[in-house]
Amino acid sequence: DGNGRWAQARNLPRLKGHEAGAESVRDITRACRELGIRALTLYSFSTENWKRPPEEVAGLMALLGRYLVEERSEILNNGIRLEAMGELEKLPLPVRTALKELMFASRNNREMVLNLALSYGSRAEIVDATRKLAKKVASGRLRPDQIDEAAIQAELWTAGLPELDLVIRTSGELRISNFMLWQLAYAEIYVTDILWPDFRREELKK
C-alpha cells in the first residue's frame, strides 16, 4: 500500500508511484534471500484492483510484464523459484505467458520462493478450494467426514508454501484487505506508516 499516495505527495502520476514500488519489490526480494527467508509473498494486484481506471490497470500490467523480463536473470541466477497465485486467467495474455514461462524456468530453484499474488482475493481462493473439495465428494474420491484443515489447506493456492509467519502492512492501513484470510490465523501482523515505495531493506530488518 502507498504507491498512489507516494506519487500524489510528489505531484507525479500514480504510475510513477507503482514504478517506485517496483524498486522496493527488487530490494525486498534480494534482502529476503540474503536473510534466508524461505518464502516471500507480495500482494501485487488484488481482484478489486481491476476496478481502477483502465489506463492505470494497463500501466500496472505493462510494469508487471517488464518486471518479468528484467528480473529473469536475477531470479534464475539466485536460486529463486517464482510462483503466482490468484485468478491468473484474467491477466493479459502476454503477461500470463511471460509469467508461466518464468515459473517453469525457475521451477527447480530451492533458495527461496517468490510468490506473486496477482488478481488475488482470499475469498475467491477459499471459494475455489471449496469447489474443488465439493467435486471430490461428488465424484466419490472424498468423504465429507474426511474434510479437515489439512484437506482445505491442500486446495488453497498457497499449498506447498511454508506456514505464514509474518504479514507486513505498509502505509499505516489497519485492515487485512482480503489477503490470506485462512493463512493469517496465527501470523504476526506488523503495521508501518511507511509507504511501500519507501519500504526498503533497512525497514524490513526492523
Disulfide bonds with the S-S distance in Angstrom:
none
